[in-house]
Amino acid sequence: MKSGENVNISNIIAQMISDMLEDGGSTEIQRNELAQKVGCVPSQINYVISSRFTPEHGYIVESQRGGGGYIRITRTNFDVDTFKMHVVNSIGSQIDANTCKAYIRNFYDRDLIDEKTAKLMLSALSGNAYKDIPKTYADTVRASIFKQILLNNL
């Protein structure tokens, strides 16, 4: 299988899961059953879930292992203050620019910030803004600044 085909399968899996979430914002899937339906290995399902259905993208994922195991994916529907606190608590002591971008995109997609605010936040938290600081320190400073923006300006 070529890498382009992997992307197609990943997109198909992500779309199937998104369609399942449309009904109520939550779904339970059997990894092996979904893999059979799509025609891929179960680890491909894991990859899609771990890369596209993350807290940064507004999802909570729970799994139950074993014979009757499942993966439950829930789209979070927080008000702006609850969502801000969820993000602040998720950031930790360090955050990279790509993760910030995912969070900001999620705020924007949920209409919690406007385009101008999103662009300003992206500029303040981008990799270029911290290029002269060693990465370990940059990610720590970025986390602190991002938390302050969320707590004091949104």
C-alpha positions in Angstrom: 0.0 0.0 0.0 1.4 3.4 -0.9 1.5 6.3 1.5 -1.2 8.2 -0.5 -3.5 5.2 0.0 -2.9 5.4 3.7 -4.1 9.0 3.7 -7.2 8.0 1.8 -8.0 5.3 4.2 -7.4 7.6 7.1 -9.7 10.2 5.6 -12.4 7.5 5.1 -12.1 6.3 8.6 -12.2 9.8 10.0 -15.3 10.6 7.9 -17.0 7.4 9.1 -16.4 8.3 12.7 -17.5 11.9 12.1 -20.7 10.6 10.5 -21.3 8.4 13.6 -20.8 11.4 15.8 -23.4 13.5 13.9 -26.3 11.7 15.6 -25.6 12.7 19.2 -22.0 13.8 19.6 -20.9 10.5 21.0 -20.3 7.0 19.5 -18.9 3.7 20.5 -17.0 1.7 18.0 -15.6 -1.8 17.9 -12.1 -1.3 16.4 -12.0 -4.7 14.7 -15.4 -4.4 13.2 -14.7 -0.9 11.8 -11.3 -2.2 10.4 -13.1 -5.0 8.7 -15.7 -2.7 7.2 -13.1 -0.3 5.9 -10.7 -3.1 4.9 -7.7 -2.1 6.9 -5.7 -3.2 10.0 -7.0 -2.3 13.4 -3.9 -0.2 14.1 -5.0 2.1 11.3 -8.2 2.8 13.3 -6.0 3.6 16.4 -3.9 6.0 14.3 -6.8 7.9 13.0 -8.4 8.2 16.5 -5.1 9.2 18.1 -4.3 11.8 15.5 -7.7 13.3 14.6 -10.0 12.8 17.6 -7.9 14.4 20.3 -8.7 16.9 23.2 -7.0 19.6 21.0 -9.6 18.9 18.4 -12.5 18.9 20.9 -12.9 15.1 21.6 -12.8 12.8 24.6 -11.7 9.3 23.9 -12.3 6.4 26.3 -11.5 2.8 25.6 -12.4 -0.5 27.2 -10.1 -3.4 26.3 -11.0 -7.1 26.1 -13.4 -9.3 24.3 -16.4 -6.8 24.5 -14.1 -3.8 24.3 -15.0 -0.6 22.6 -13.7 2.9 21.9 -16.1 5.7 22.9 -15.5 9.0 21.2 -17.4 12.1 22.5 -17.4 15.5 20.9 -17.2 18.1 23.7 -19.8 20.8 23.7 -18.5 23.2 26.4 -19.5 26.8 26.8 -16.6 29.2 26.3 -15.5 29.4 29.9 -15.6 25.6 30.5 -13.8 25.0 27.2 -11.1 27.6 28.2 -10.5 25.9 31.5 -10.4 22.5 29.7 -7.7 23.8 27.4 -5.7 25.5 30.2 -5.7 22.3 32.2 -4.7 20.2 29.1 -1.7 22.4 28.2 0.6 21.4 31.0 4.0 23.1 31.5 5.0 23.0 27.8 3.2 23.2 24.4 4.5 23.3 20.9 3.3 25.6 18.1 1.3 22.9 16.2 -0.7 22.0 19.3 -1.4 25.6 19.9 -2.6 25.9 16.3 -5.0 22.9 16.8 -6.5 24.5 19.9 -6.9 27.9 18.3 -8.5 26.2 15.2 -10.9 24.4 17.5 -11.8 27.8 19.3 -12.4 29.3 15.9 -14.4 26.4 14.4 -16.7 26.5 17.5 -17.2 30.3 16.9 -15.6 31.0 20.3 -13.1 33.5 18.8 -13.3 35.5 15.6 -10.8 35.4 12.7 -8.8 38.5 13.9 -8.4 37.0 17.4 -7.3 33.6 15.9 -4.7 35.3 13.7 -3.4 37.3 16.6 -3.1 34.2 18.8 -1.4 32.2 16.0 1.1 35.0 15.5 1.9 35.2 19.2 2.3 31.5 19.6 3.9 30.5 16.3 7.3 28.9 16.0 8.8 32.0 14.5 7.9 34.1 17.6 10.2 31.8 19.6 12.9 31.0 17.1 15.7 32.6 19.1 14.8 30.7 22.3 16.0 27.1 22.8 13.0 24.7 22.1 12.6 23.5 25.7 12.3 27.0 27.0 10.3 28.2 24.0 7.6 25.5 24.7 7.5 26.5 28.4 7.2 30.2 27.6 4.6 29.5 24.9 2.5 27.4 27.4 2.6 30.2 29.9 1.6 32.9 27.4 -1.1 30.7 25.9 -2.6 30.1 29.3 -2.5 33.9 30.1 -4.2 34.7 26.8 -7.0 32.2 27.5 -7.5 33.2 31.1 -7.3 37.0 30.7 -8.3 37.9 27.2 -11.0 35.6 26.0 
